[in-house]
């Protein structure tokens, strides 16, 4: 299965038919030129949920940033956490409120089905530790590394979730490199694309890695895919 963020299109404009022709079932949550998330699966796709419990709005809008589906008995949440923009910006407070809604939603699902494998996958827009950015000094006064953001991430993990760490590439675990200043080739990256999973999921992980080659092509995303192999027996 595949979780995608930043569709930047409506559900109707998403290439659903073309993707279905490749053997995938498709669930999307998109409303326009910003945000948008999707889950694609070749192993079944059911019980789709769009949005979070008591999800906050931003400037009066319900942004499409979270979608969940059950794929072969595995519950997967695909998320695109708000960026936050600046620590003193209204978008930053929205980001923290959004994290709280995500935690409440996941807590409810874990309580309802504690033995079901569950993972939250996507762009969290937070680097969990200083080791997850190329130079912490370069981020002074910026989002993605602040104490409130990391506290929100820790609070989510305290639901009993594990940070599924990919194998490092060339000594770093980064998943994002800015388009500017040759950041990819200089190694100026961040690990902000995360997989937080309960024991029912994490205990079946056989490998996890970052497909950095997909970041190199012309017109590529500034994020690299994070790939996880599971053996569910």
Rosetta silent file (secondary structure, phi, psi, omega in degrees, C-alpha in Angstrom):
SEQUENCE: XXXXXXXXXXXXXXXXXXXXXXXXXXXXXXXXXXXXXXXXXXXXXXXXXXXXXXXXXXXXXXXXXXXXXXXXXXXXXXXXXXXXXXXXXXXXXXXXXXXXXXXXXXXXXXXXXXXXXXXXXXXXXXXXXXXXXXXXXXXXXXXXXXXXXXXXXXXXXXXXXXXXXXXXXXXXXXXXXXXXXXXXXXXXXXXXXXXXXXXXXXXXXXXXXXXXXXXXXXXXXXXXXXXXXXXXX
SCORE:     score description
SCORE:     0.000 S_00000001
   1 L     0.000  163.750 -174.504    0.000    0.000    0.000 S_00000001
   2 E  -139.395  131.881  173.540    1.009    3.601   -0.493 S_00000001
   3 E  -109.164  129.552 -175.664    0.226    6.775    1.457 S_00000001
   4 E  -121.723  140.578  176.350    0.548   10.029   -0.487 S_00000001
   5 E  -120.255  160.282  179.306    0.555   13.616    0.763 S_00000001
   6 L    60.008   57.763  175.479    0.079   16.981   -0.976 S_00000001
   7 L   -63.117  -39.320 -179.014   -2.240   15.870   -3.765 S_00000001
   8 L    56.907   40.788  176.487   -3.002   19.525   -4.524 S_00000001
   9 L  -158.976  167.862  174.781   -6.176   18.580   -6.386 S_00000001
  10 E   -77.958  165.692  175.093   -9.798   17.663   -5.817 S_00000001
  11 L   -57.947  -38.298 -177.452  -10.906   14.058   -5.486 S_00000001
  12 L   -68.206  -29.783 -178.086  -12.445   14.340   -8.953 S_00000001
  13 L   -86.095  -11.359  179.476   -9.170   15.521  -10.519 S_00000001
  14 L   -67.567  141.011 -176.758   -7.071   12.718   -9.019 S_00000001
  15 L   -76.177   58.627 -174.624   -6.042   10.107  -11.664 S_00000001
  16 H   -60.262  -45.805 -176.427   -8.060    7.362   -9.997 S_00000001
  17 H   -63.043  -41.104  179.491   -8.848    5.382  -13.152 S_00000001
  18 H   -64.703  -38.661 -179.480   -5.217    5.279  -14.271 S_00000001
  19 H   -73.416  -37.927  175.495   -4.085    4.083  -10.849 S_00000001
  20 H   -61.812  -33.311  178.598   -6.847    1.499  -10.649 S_00000001
  21 L   -65.113  -19.998  177.098   -5.624    0.173  -14.000 S_00000001
  22 L   -88.686    0.976  175.910   -2.319   -0.612  -12.251 S_00000001
  23 L   100.328   11.029 -178.245   -4.141   -2.822   -9.756 S_00000001
  24 L  -100.496  144.373  161.271   -4.648   -0.396   -6.872 S_00000001
  25 E   -86.605  150.744 -169.733   -7.743    0.468   -4.910 S_00000001
  26 E  -132.056  133.621  169.628   -7.874    4.197   -4.239 S_00000001
  27 E  -131.782  126.644 -177.463   -9.132    6.433   -1.430 S_00000001
  28 E  -124.768  159.204  174.715   -8.554   10.182   -1.660 S_00000001
  29 E  -145.769   89.144 -178.261   -9.251   13.265    0.439 S_00000001
  30 L  -140.432  145.825 -176.832   -8.610   16.404   -1.578 S_00000001
  31 E  -127.481   -5.576 -178.207  -10.495   19.663   -2.016 S_00000001
  32 L   169.788 -147.629 -170.695   -8.381   21.869   -4.245 S_00000001
  33 L   -80.419   -4.141 -179.925   -4.956   23.265   -4.982 S_00000001
  34 L  -122.349  150.958  173.102   -3.589   22.851   -1.442 S_00000001
  35 L    61.165 -145.520 -179.161   -2.940   19.848    0.797 S_00000001
  36 L    97.326  138.041 -178.349   -4.747   16.570    0.040 S_00000001
  37 E  -140.177  158.520  179.770   -3.947   12.966    1.020 S_00000001
  38 E  -151.197  154.992  169.792   -4.556    9.502   -0.408 S_00000001
  39 E  -125.689  129.106  176.156   -4.152    5.814    0.372 S_00000001
  40 E  -117.194  143.567 -177.014   -3.594    3.301   -2.445 S_00000001
  41 E  -149.284  142.196  171.592   -3.622   -0.448   -1.878 S_00000001
  42 L  -107.298    5.349 -176.412   -3.200   -3.714   -3.730 S_00000001
  43 L  -123.791   28.619 -179.121   -4.106   -5.794   -0.659 S_00000001
  44 L    98.677  147.551 -178.796   -7.607   -4.526    0.017 S_00000001
  45 L  -151.740  113.721 -177.711   -8.922   -1.146    1.130 S_00000001
  46 E  -147.712  173.332  176.607  -11.888   -0.705    3.446 S_00000001
  47 E    53.371   52.750 -177.099  -13.234    1.281    6.397 S_00000001
  48 E   -76.058  134.212  175.828  -12.025    4.602    4.976 S_00000001
  49 E  -124.180  132.102  178.142  -11.998    7.604    7.335 S_00000001
  50 E  -116.064  123.247 -178.919  -11.390   11.165    6.157 S_00000001
  51 L    88.361  171.798 -174.759  -10.347   13.760    8.710 S_00000001
  52 L  -110.015  162.603  172.008   -9.802   13.625   12.465 S_00000001
  53 L   -65.074  126.249  179.601  -12.028   13.671   15.527 S_00000001
  54 L    52.736   43.109 -179.256  -12.655   17.350   16.381 S_00000001
  55 L   -65.061  130.961  179.114  -10.206   18.405   13.677 S_00000001
  56 L   -71.686  155.597  174.267   -9.402   22.121   13.958 S_00000001
  57 L   -97.173  160.272  170.351  -10.021   24.499   11.084 S_00000001
  58 E  -124.156  120.095 -177.497   -7.593   27.021    9.666 S_00000001
  59 L    51.846   42.114  175.310   -9.111   30.338    8.625 S_00000001
  60 L    81.014    4.288 -176.289  -12.528   28.698    8.592 S_00000001
  61 E  -112.175  140.276  170.615  -11.523   25.792    6.361 S_00000001
  62 L   -88.186  102.412 -174.997  -11.463   22.054    7.030 S_00000001
  63 L   -81.353  139.106  179.944   -8.184   21.138    5.363 S_00000001
  64 L   -80.730   91.086 -173.676   -7.787   17.638    3.854 S_00000001
  65 L  -124.268   -2.622 -177.675   -4.764   16.435    5.807 S_00000001
  66 E  -145.557  136.390  175.722   -5.653   12.990    7.168 S_00000001
  67 E  -146.428  143.700  179.149   -7.071    9.803    5.708 S_00000001
  68 E  -131.619  151.013  174.199   -7.218    6.258    7.068 S_00000001
  69 E  -153.140  156.360  174.836   -7.987    2.858    5.594 S_00000001
  70 E  -102.965  122.562 -175.806   -7.688   -0.765    6.620 S_00000001
  71 E  -122.676  109.745 -178.296   -5.532   -2.777    4.213 S_00000001
  72 L    51.698   44.877  177.169   -5.345   -6.546    4.772 S_00000001
  73 L    83.030   -1.557  179.982   -6.111   -6.063    8.452 S_00000001
  74 E  -103.659  125.552  178.441   -3.593   -3.229    8.902 S_00000001
  75 E   -87.929  122.270 -176.634   -4.953    0.188    9.870 S_00000001
  76 E  -123.144  126.030  171.421   -3.025    2.949    8.106 S_00000001
  77 E  -104.560  121.925  171.963   -3.330    6.682    8.690 S_00000001
  78 E   -99.479  124.043 -173.511   -1.809    8.884    5.995 S_00000001
  79 E  -129.473  147.863  171.254   -1.158   12.384    7.343 S_00000001
  80 E  -127.882   92.485 -174.651    0.109   15.730    6.146 S_00000001
  81 L   -69.354  139.971  177.494    0.718   17.726    9.327 S_00000001
  82 L   -53.776  146.999 -176.834    0.490   21.531    8.992 S_00000001
  83 L   -69.085  -42.404 -177.477    3.834   23.247    8.424 S_00000001
  84 L    98.022  -28.425  176.247    3.482   25.888   11.126 S_00000001
  85 L    64.511  -74.508  177.516    5.279   28.548    9.063 S_00000001
  86 L  -140.632  150.835 -177.768    6.794   30.523   11.968 S_00000001
  87 L   -59.087  -24.302 -179.836    6.730   29.944   15.758 S_00000001
  88 L  -103.319   13.824 -178.296    4.726   33.145   16.302 S_00000001
  89 L   -91.839  151.657  176.859    2.328   32.541   13.397 S_00000001
  90 H   -60.801  -27.278  179.790   -1.314   31.476   13.784 S_00000001
  91 H   -67.832  -26.285  178.356   -0.478   28.462   11.627 S_00000001
  92 H   -69.918  -44.681  176.423    1.877   27.234   14.359 S_00000001
  93 H   -62.426  -39.333  176.141   -0.914   27.179   16.957 S_00000001
  94 H   -60.482  -41.145  178.771   -3.073   25.412   14.382 S_00000001
  95 H   -59.079  -46.155 -179.598   -0.322   22.823   13.931 S_00000001
  96 H   -66.296  -39.272  176.693   -0.264   22.037   17.654 S_00000001
  97 H   -64.775  -36.595  179.954   -4.064   21.825   17.788 S_00000001
  98 H   -66.129  -41.816  175.851   -3.984   19.510   14.777 S_00000001
  99 H   -59.008  -41.316  179.598   -1.488   17.239   16.539 S_00000001
 100 H   -62.747  -40.206  177.812   -3.818   17.090   19.550 S_00000001
 101 H   -66.663  -38.071  176.884   -6.705   16.030   17.301 S_00000001
 102 H   -62.070  -44.959  179.480   -4.499   13.378   15.684 S_00000001
 103 H   -60.866  -45.236 -179.322   -3.582   11.997   19.095 S_00000001
 104 H   -62.025  -39.237 -179.356   -7.221   11.855   20.194 S_00000001
 105 H   -66.883  -46.856 -179.255   -8.218   10.092   16.985 S_00000001
 106 H   -66.823  -39.458  177.942   -5.454    7.492   17.169 S_00000001
 107 H   -59.103  -40.980  179.240   -6.087    6.927   20.887 S_00000001
 108 H   -64.844  -39.691 -179.975   -9.733    6.149   20.121 S_00000001
 109 H   -69.850  -39.115  178.005   -8.763    3.670   17.412 S_00000001
 110 H   -65.317  -37.724  178.969   -6.198    1.948   19.621 S_00000001
 111 H   -67.664  -36.259 -177.762   -8.761    1.631   22.404 S_00000001
 112 H   -75.784  -30.732 -177.656  -11.346    0.165   20.029 S_00000001
 113 L  -143.434   71.710 -172.330   -8.968   -2.359   18.428 S_00000001
 114 L   -63.988  -24.749 -177.237   -5.821   -2.708   20.588 S_00000001
 115 L   -94.492   -5.287 -178.648   -4.512   -5.797   18.797 S_00000001
 116 L   -78.217  132.123  174.992   -4.936   -4.491   15.257 S_00000001
 117 L   -58.909  134.191 -178.258   -1.710   -3.398   13.509 S_00000001
 118 E  -142.305  139.590  175.826   -1.750    0.384   13.132 S_00000001
 119 E  -142.236  144.060  171.751    0.649    2.913   11.647 S_00000001
 120 E  -107.108  122.699 -170.245    0.623    6.666   11.095 S_00000001
 121 E  -128.222  135.063  172.454    2.536    7.447    7.926 S_00000001
 122 E   149.176 -161.386 -178.940    3.394   10.714    6.240 S_00000001
 123 E   -90.677  104.319 -178.178    4.865   14.188    6.418 S_00000001
 124 L   -86.311  -13.649 -179.316    4.878   15.143   10.099 S_00000001
 125 L    53.843   32.419  173.106    6.738   18.433    9.521 S_00000001
 126 L  -143.152  133.706  171.435    8.722   17.836   12.721 S_00000001
 127 L   -91.576  117.473 -172.043   12.259   16.498   13.116 S_00000001
 128 L   -59.030  -36.394 -177.915   12.113   14.306   16.255 S_00000001
 129 L  -138.707  169.597  176.681   15.681   15.036   17.447 S_00000001
 130 H   -62.056  -27.715  178.837   18.623   17.280   16.636 S_00000001
 131 H   -71.113   -9.284 -178.512   20.200   14.317   14.838 S_00000001
 132 H   -94.505   10.947  171.723   17.317   14.422   12.356 S_00000001
 133 E  -131.769  155.375 -173.124   18.494   17.686   10.770 S_00000001
 134 L   -70.042  -30.348  178.931   21.760   18.391    9.011 S_00000001
 135 L  -157.530  105.486 -174.674   22.732   21.302   11.304 S_00000001
 136 H   -61.432  -29.809  179.938   20.559   22.242   14.255 S_00000001
 137 H   -63.954  -29.210 -179.701   22.150   25.705   14.413 S_00000001
 138 H   -70.500  -13.496 -176.988   20.760   26.447   10.954 S_00000001
 139 H  -106.273   10.622 -179.509   17.237   26.016   12.327 S_00000001
 140 L   -57.998  127.241  179.961   17.475   28.440   15.233 S_00000001
 141 L    80.630    5.566 -176.979   14.197   30.331   15.511 S_00000001
 142 L  -107.610  166.615  174.296   12.515   28.122   12.917 S_00000001
 143 L   -75.650  179.586  177.280    9.716   25.610   12.982 S_00000001
 144 L    81.199  -17.847 -177.354   10.142   21.822   12.753 S_00000001
 145 L  -131.323    8.261 -174.941   12.576   21.650   15.694 S_00000001
 146 L   -76.173  160.140  179.249   10.888   23.635   18.477 S_00000001
 147 H   -60.919  -44.186  179.696   10.104   22.230   21.905 S_00000001
 148 H   -61.608  -38.863  179.028    6.288   22.496   21.490 S_00000001
 149 H   -65.752  -44.899 -179.749    6.370   20.580   18.196 S_00000001
 150 H   -68.461  -32.735  176.265    8.589   17.864   19.590 S_00000001
 151 H   -65.150  -38.335  177.342    6.455   17.663   22.728 S_00000001
 152 H   -64.326  -39.196  178.453    3.398   17.062   20.532 S_00000001
 153 H   -67.076  -42.198  177.697    5.270   14.299   18.730 S_00000001
 154 H   -62.732  -41.742  179.300    6.358   12.746   22.031 S_00000001
 155 H   -61.048  -38.807  176.730    2.797   12.877   23.334 S_00000001
 156 H   -65.088  -44.931 -178.770    1.632   10.978   20.260 S_00000001
 157 H   -63.825  -29.583 -178.746    4.354    8.376   20.668 S_00000001
 158 L   -69.114   -2.851  171.177    3.362    7.891   24.314 S_00000001
 159 L   -72.466   -2.722 -177.919    0.213    6.153   23.091 S_00000001
 160 L   103.819   24.147 -177.308    2.514    3.146   22.767 S_00000001
 161 L   -98.139  152.537  178.546    3.847    3.878   19.297 S_00000001
 162 E  -111.633  138.873  172.123    7.319    3.195   17.919 S_00000001
 163 E   -80.241  105.244 -179.051    9.266    5.444   15.553 S_00000001
 164 L   -76.051  104.858 -174.049   10.091    2.981   12.748 S_00000001
 165 L   -85.097  127.846  174.643   13.585    4.128   11.795 S_00000001
 166 L   -75.985  158.543  172.599   14.790    3.596    8.222 S_00000001
 167 E   -60.399  136.230  179.104   18.276    2.425    7.447 S_00000001
 168 L   -72.203  148.174  175.326   20.557    5.466    7.198 S_00000001
 169 E  -113.258  122.417  179.994   22.021    6.400    3.846 S_00000001
 170 L    52.151   39.500  173.584   25.596    7.725    3.857 S_00000001
 171 L    83.445    4.252  177.454   25.383    8.322    7.580 S_00000001
 172 E  -137.892  155.699 -175.878   22.120   10.271    7.610 S_00000001
 173 L  -107.050   22.925 -166.924   18.430    9.393    7.792 S_00000001
 174 L   -70.266  150.155  178.198   17.002   12.382    5.924 S_00000001
 175 L  -121.383  -11.073 -176.609   13.774   12.279    3.919 S_00000001
 176 E  -134.552  136.357  174.054   13.498   15.925    2.834 S_00000001
 177 E  -138.060  128.432  178.967   15.906   18.278    1.071 S_00000001
 178 L   -59.198  151.466  176.579   14.973   21.791   -0.026 S_00000001
 179 L   -68.499  -24.236 -171.474   15.058   22.478   -3.758 S_00000001
 180 H   -86.095  154.508  169.646   17.320   25.478   -3.180 S_00000001
 181 H    60.837   25.839  178.081   21.094   25.762   -2.840 S_00000001
 182 H    60.290   36.260 -173.185   21.842   22.192   -3.914 S_00000001
 183 H   -57.743  -39.575 -178.550   20.607   20.911   -0.558 S_00000001
 184 H   -61.257  -48.346 -175.941   20.353   17.277   -1.684 S_00000001
 185 H   -73.379  -23.653  176.972   23.925   17.077   -2.928 S_00000001
 186 H   -86.468   -9.531 -178.118   25.253   18.966    0.093 S_00000001
 187 L    78.450   22.251 -179.530   23.436   16.683    2.513 S_00000001
 188 L   -87.798   79.448 -173.133   21.357   19.529    3.930 S_00000001
 189 E  -123.632 -179.459  177.926   18.352   17.427    4.861 S_00000001
 190 E  -143.208  149.863  169.910   15.755   16.667    7.506 S_00000001
 191 L  -103.568   98.004 -178.921   13.928   13.547    8.661 S_00000001
 192 L  -124.850   -6.093  175.591   10.332   14.712    8.821 S_00000001
 193 E   -97.548  110.706 -165.735    8.575   11.881    6.967 S_00000001
 194 E  -122.655  161.984  172.009    7.875    9.395    9.721 S_00000001
 195 E  -129.677  109.108  176.568    6.202    6.088   10.480 S_00000001
 196 E  -105.160  123.955 -170.793    4.773    5.786   13.984 S_00000001
 197 E  -136.114  150.608  173.310    3.403    2.305   14.639 S_00000001
 198 L   -80.329  175.742 -175.536    1.962    0.188   17.413 S_00000001
 199 H   -63.016  -32.392 -179.663    3.519   -3.129   18.424 S_00000001
 200 H   -64.933  -24.392  175.512    1.196   -5.060   16.130 S_00000001
 201 H   -94.504  -54.217 -174.176    2.747   -3.251   13.160 S_00000001
 202 H   -59.853  -32.612 -179.158    6.305   -2.543   14.311 S_00000001
 203 L   -69.161  -10.965 -179.461    6.837   -6.146   15.401 S_00000001
 204 L  -109.527    5.744  179.291    6.367   -7.308   11.817 S_00000001
 205 E   -73.762  125.306  177.173    8.752   -4.840   10.140 S_00000001
 206 E  -103.425  -19.914  177.705   11.530   -6.674    8.282 S_00000001
 207 E  -164.623  153.785  174.679   13.126   -3.638    6.640 S_00000001
 208 E  -150.814  133.076 -177.011   12.740    0.129    6.332 S_00000001
 209 E  -154.634  164.593  179.094   14.655    2.443    4.040 S_00000001
 210 E  -105.340  124.877 -179.574   14.605    5.788    2.237 S_00000001
 211 E   -87.337   77.354 -175.031   14.472    5.664   -1.564 S_00000001
 212 H   -63.135  -28.376 -179.178   16.753    8.629   -2.110 S_00000001
 213 H   -59.589  -30.908  179.911   17.060    7.948   -5.850 S_00000001
 214 H   -70.083  -14.661  177.355   13.438    9.045   -6.280 S_00000001
 215 H   -85.048  -13.698 -169.977   14.444   12.503   -5.003 S_00000001
 216 L   -88.351  -23.620 -172.222   17.085   12.961   -7.712 S_00000001
 217 L   -70.407  161.646  177.338   15.058   12.979  -10.918 S_00000001
 218 L   -64.259  130.218 -179.422   13.930   16.015  -12.869 S_00000001
 219 L    77.435   11.246 -178.593   10.657   17.280  -11.468 S_00000001
 220 L   -70.699  159.621  172.339   10.947   15.063   -8.385 S_00000001
 221 L   -65.208  159.063  173.563    9.349   15.899   -5.062 S_00000001
 222 L   -81.522   -1.069  172.890   11.529   17.525   -2.400 S_00000001
 223 E  -108.192  147.568  172.853   10.662   14.494   -0.233 S_00000001
 224 L  -101.235  145.581  177.522   11.986   10.961   -0.747 S_00000001
 225 E   -64.912  142.116  170.452    9.703    7.945   -0.252 S_00000001
 226 E  -104.180  125.319 -173.640   10.085    5.970    2.971 S_00000001
 227 E  -113.650  133.934  178.404    9.595    2.254    2.296 S_00000001
 228 E  -127.318  131.713  173.848    8.701   -0.383    4.897 S_00000001
 229 E  -100.674  132.870  178.787    8.559   -4.137    4.372 S_00000001
 230 E  -119.506  143.092  170.935    6.173   -6.139    6.572 S_00000001
 231 L  -119.650  100.488 -176.897    5.899   -9.876    7.137 S_00000001
 232 L   -90.877    2.867  175.757    2.444  -10.526    8.535 S_00000001
 233 L    74.613    0.000    0.000    2.833  -14.303    8.280 S_00000001
